[in-house]
Amino acid sequence: MLLPFFNIKGQINTYSPYSSFGLGQLYNCNSVSNMSMGGLSISVSDYYSINYMNPATYSLLNETSFEIGLRSSFFNMSQDNLHQKNFVAGLSNIGLGFPISEKIGFAIGLSPYSSVGYNVTSQILIDDKIGPVDYTYSGSGGLNKFTMGASWELKKTDNMNISVGSNWNYFFGSIDKTTTISTTNSSINFREQQSNMVNDFNFDIGLLLNYASNDYIFNLGTTFTPKTNLESSNNVFQHTYITSGEYESFVDTILYVNGEQTYITMPFSYGIGLSVESHHNWLIGLDYNYTNWQNTNIGSYMEDKSEFIFGAQFIPDHDDIHNYFNRVEYKLGCSYGFGYLDLANATGLNGELSLLQDISVSAGLALPMNRVSSKANLGIRYGYRGYSGDNLIVENYFTFYLSMTLNEKWFKKRKID
């Protein structure tokens, strides 16, 4: 048995049983270039790529940057001698950013925010008269995020730059969950189908400080997202039915709710990042992110989440026109996150606090295209998700990233002699 009420079977195709809680499995809505450094992003700015995690970086874009990224992941869920493997693939991000003036930058982007996908069963013996009762839980869907942001360069001197920016994020999507109850001692079964459709906005702000001293640049970044209530529409349908072979026959409606206006509380969060870089050679940095998931209305088992990220990149010789591999950006990183879900209470163990953990290492390459500032980004991430104790599910995953970042000059001022 995987989790006290989860039975994994070979024919069930699921992303993760943990996606049945909260908003599902959350994604890091970042570019492939940053994901290759473990997700390091709060203090990282680039003249030729978009950093959605800190909108203050948009004003540093030198050219119009278009990026599209894909991800594919291999999962291996296990507990004791039980194993299940899955493969998923999809869009990582797509976006466009460009400078409007010397001090103002703008960006838009689309990325998945969360994913729900599970199909789990349990069997409980009530008493000898009723017999064993089968519970089946399944879910699908998730939320997407469309981002539109702008940045303004507050101050710029020979050795210092201060920028501020904001993102307006539009969340949309549907989270669908189904619960079925049946027993061999009754011909009547019960099913509840619930769908929660989200369509609303929130915003976040970012600040970035770059300070140059001799051959080094010191970067400090911070982000903040206030608590927001997202409007949603809730549909619930509870009914009984009987089965005959492969066919179902409807019996009676227990509850029907159509389009009830509710809301989902998105928590406040903040992040702070520090990094040091040498001009066009190397960068090393550390991020800390905190999210107040405990004070939301999306579940009884939510806990605040903290995440630490360490990342670095190295370019042997940015200006070497003879050796291509000297101009490649080599990236690596690691991350450690804990929280979002209290597994002890969520699984009925009622033990000490057991927070969902996510530990990963990553690496990647940014391959420049000759004579232009565009590049292809390749990344790989290996991680562990779960909790190594209390007989819970452990998920190991490999994620491969691929993106193209295309850059060119827009809004050129042309002179006619």
JOVENHU-V386727 format. One record per residue. N is the residue number from 0. RES is the residue in one small letter. PSI is psi in whole degrees, -180 to 180 (* if undefined). Layout:
BEGIN
N/RES/PSI, N/RES/PSI
END
This chain:
BEGIN
0/m/133, 1/l/115, 2/l/154, 3/p/-29, 4/f/18, 5/f/124, 6/n/116, 7/i/133, 8/k/152, 9/g/-32, 10/q/-5, 11/i/126, 12/n/113, 13/t/146, 14/y/-61, 15/s/133, 16/p/-26, 17/y/-18, 18/s/-4, 19/s/-11, 20/f/153, 21/g/-134, 22/l/6, 23/g/-163, 24/q/124, 25/l/146, 26/y/153, 27/n/108, 28/c/70, 29/n/171, 30/s/161, 31/v/-35, 32/s/-42, 33/n/-35, 34/m/-30, 35/s/-18, 36/m/31, 37/g/1, 38/g/6, 39/l/127, 40/s/-27, 41/i/-37, 42/s/10, 43/v/126, 44/s/150, 45/d/136, 46/y/-19, 47/y/15, 48/s/157, 49/i/134, 50/n/98, 51/y/-20, 52/m/-25, 53/n/102, 54/p/-14, 55/a/-15, 56/t/-14, 57/y/-34, 58/s/-10, 59/l/-2, 60/l/132, 61/n/-30, 62/e/167, 63/t/129, 64/s/123, 65/f/130, 66/e/138, 67/i/131, 68/g/149, 69/l/153, 70/r/149, 71/s/137, 72/s/140, 73/f/126, 74/f/144, 75/n/106, 76/m/137, 77/s/155, 78/q/122, 79/d/-120, 80/n/13, 81/l/136, 82/h/150, 83/q/133, 84/k/145, 85/n/157, 86/f/132, 87/v/152, 88/a/152, 89/g/-170, 90/l/133, 91/s/-49, 92/n/156, 93/i/134, 94/g/169, 95/l/131, 96/g/149, 97/f/152, 98/p/135, 99/i/-36, 100/s/-172, 101/e/-22, 102/k/-5, 103/i/134, 104/g/157, 105/f/147, 106/a/148, 107/i/153, 108/g/158, 109/l/133, 110/s/154, 111/p/141, 112/y/-41, 113/s/159, 114/s/137, 115/v/127, 116/g/102, 117/y/159, 118/n/101, 119/v/154, 120/t/158, 121/s/161, 122/q/128, 123/i/133, 124/l/110, 125/i/-61, 126/d/178, 127/d/-29, 128/k/-47, 129/i/-36, 130/g/-172, 131/p/138, 132/v/127, 133/d/129, 134/y/129, 135/t/125, 136/y/129, 137/s/155, 138/g/159, 139/s/172, 140/g/-151, 141/g/-180, 142/l/146, 143/n/160, 144/k/122, 145/f/124, 146/t/136, 147/m/122, 148/g/165, 149/a/156, 150/s/147, 151/w/132, 152/e/106, 153/l/-42, 154/k/138, 155/k/124, 156/t/-173, 157/d/-29, 158/n/8, 159/m/144, 160/n/132, 161/i/125, 162/s/150, 163/v/147, 164/g/168, 165/s/144, 166/n/138, 167/w/119, 168/n/127, 169/y/116, 170/f/134, 171/f/151, 172/g/178, 173/s/137, 174/i/116, 175/d/129, 176/k/141, 177/t/135, 178/t/129, 179/t/134, 180/i/129, 181/s/159, 182/t/149, 183/t/-17, 184/n/5, 185/s/140, 186/s/-10, 187/i/129, 188/n/161, 189/f/142, 190/r/137, 191/e/127, 192/q/124, 193/q/134, 194/s/129, 195/n/112, 196/m/126, 197/v/134, 198/n/96, 199/d/175, 200/f/153, 201/n/180, 202/f/161, 203/d/158, 204/i/156, 205/g/153, 206/l/140, 207/l/131, 208/l/124, 209/n/129, 210/y/122, 211/a/133, 212/s/113, 213/n/-120, 214/d/9, 215/y/153, 216/i/127, 217/f/127, 218/n/134, 219/l/126, 220/g/152, 221/t/148, 222/t/155, 223/f/134, 224/t/119, 225/p/161, 226/k/133, 227/t/142, 228/n/115, 229/l/128, 230/e/142, 231/s/163, 232/s/123, 233/n/129, 234/n/131, 235/v/133, 236/f/113, 237/q/131, 238/h/164, 239/t/155, 240/y/164, 241/i/154, 242/t/147, 243/s/100, 244/g/-122, 245/e/4, 246/y/148, 247/e/144, 248/s/126, 249/f/140, 250/v/-62, 251/d/152, 252/t/128, 253/i/-45, 254/l/138, 255/y/117, 256/v/126, 257/n/114, 258/g/32, 259/e/127, 260/q/118, 261/t/-169, 262/y/154, 263/i/127, 264/t/116, 265/m/129, 266/p/161, 267/f/150, 268/s/159, 269/y/161, 270/g/153, 271/i/139, 272/g/143, 273/l/139, 274/s/156, 275/v/138, 276/e/154, 277/s/142, 278/h/111, 279/h/19, 280/n/-55, 281/w/161, 282/l/142, 283/i/138, 284/g/169, 285/l/134, 286/d/149, 287/y/129, 288/n/139, 289/y/136, 290/t/130, 291/n/67, 292/w/-21, 293/q/-31, 294/n/50, 295/t/173, 296/n/25, 297/i/7, 298/g/160, 299/s/-6, 300/y/19, 301/m/144, 302/e/153, 303/d/146, 304/k/136, 305/s/145, 306/e/133, 307/f/134, 308/i/131, 309/f/133, 310/g/160, 311/a/156, 312/q/155, 313/f/133, 314/i/114, 315/p/-50, 316/d/101, 317/h/-28, 318/d/9, 319/d/111, 320/i/-4, 321/h/-35, 322/n/108, 323/y/-42, 324/f/-14, 325/n/-18, 326/r/-1, 327/v/141, 328/e/119, 329/y/126, 330/k/149, 331/l/160, 332/g/172, 333/c/156, 334/s/151, 335/y/117, 336/g/145, 337/f/136, 338/g/-160, 339/y/-40, 340/l/131, 341/d/102, 342/l/-32, 343/a/-49, 344/n/-36, 345/a/-30, 346/t/6, 347/g/15, 348/l/-27, 349/n/38, 350/g/-157, 351/e/160, 352/l/123, 353/s/96, 354/l/143, 355/l/129, 356/q/147, 357/d/111, 358/i/132, 359/s/157, 360/v/150, 361/s/162, 362/a/160, 363/g/175, 364/l/142, 365/a/111, 366/l/112, 367/p/149, 368/m/132, 369/n/135, 370/r/-1, 371/v/167, 372/s/4, 373/s/160, 374/k/157, 375/a/135, 376/n/128, 377/l/136, 378/g/155, 379/i/142, 380/r/129, 381/y/132, 382/g/169, 383/y/130, 384/r/137, 385/g/-145, 386/y/124, 387/s/71, 388/g/169, 389/d/24, 390/n/42, 391/l/170, 392/i/139, 393/v/129, 394/e/126, 395/n/137, 396/y/146, 397/f/126, 398/t/130, 399/f/135, 400/y/144, 401/l/131, 402/s/159, 403/m/129, 404/t/113, 405/l/130, 406/n/143, 407/e/164, 408/k/130, 409/w/168, 410/f/41, 411/k/138, 412/k/117, 413/r/139, 414/k/139, 415/i/120, 416/d/*
END
